[in-house]
Structures are given as C-alpha cells and as structure tokens.
Amino acid sequence: MGYLQVHWMKDTYSWRVDGVNTEKNRKFALKSMGILEQGWIGVMHFTDLDLAVLPALLDSFWEKRGLKNMRFADLWAARKK
C-alpha cells in the first residue's frame, strides 16, 4: 500500500490534559520534550498548551543544544544519504 510507519520518541502529552495551558502543564510538557536528542522525533499537537511551549522549546532546549527543527520529509531524505 505504500504506507510508511513512523515512531516518535517524545510527546508533549498535551492530549492528556485536553491541551489546557496552565503553568503545571507547561512545566510537564517542557520536561517531557526537553530530553530530545539529535535524530529523535518529537510530537506536538495543535493545542493551546503546545503553542505556548513551542517558543521555549525552540529557544531553551533545541537551539542551545545544537538541535534543529525540521520537516519529517527532510529527516527521511537525510537517512538515505
């Protein structure tokens, strides 16, 4: 059928709290995603919580550690090289 199965390593788990943006939930989401490593896939959802933590994730965790945000298609293409 041509489907590709993808497994992610980390999730903000915002769906567990219905995406509610509270200080407690932001701390949990940041902690959950903060241990990503190069090549890992982190899943975020279109919730108020994930939108609130995205800037902190990009600034504090990923850019300072040399990780970068990229499209899955680019990650998939890079593995073939």
C-alpha positions, 0 to 999 in steps of 0.5 A, a space after each residue: 500500500 505504500 504506507 510508511 510507519 513512523 515512531 516518535 520518541 517524545 510527546 508533549 502529552 498535551 492530549 492528556 490534559 485536553 491541551 489546557 495551558 496552565 503553568 503545571 502543564 507547561 512545566 510537564 510538557 517542557 520536561 517531557 520534550 526537553 530530553 530530545 536528542 539529535 535524530 529523535 522525533 518529537 510530537 506536538 499537537 495543535 493545542 493551546 498548551 503546545 503553542 505556548 511551549 513551542 517558543 521555549 522549546 525552540 529557544 531553551 532546549 533545541 537551539 542551545 543544544 545544537 538541535 534543529 527543527 525540521 520537516 519529517 520529509 527532510 529527516 527521511 531524505 537525510 537517512 538515505 544519504 
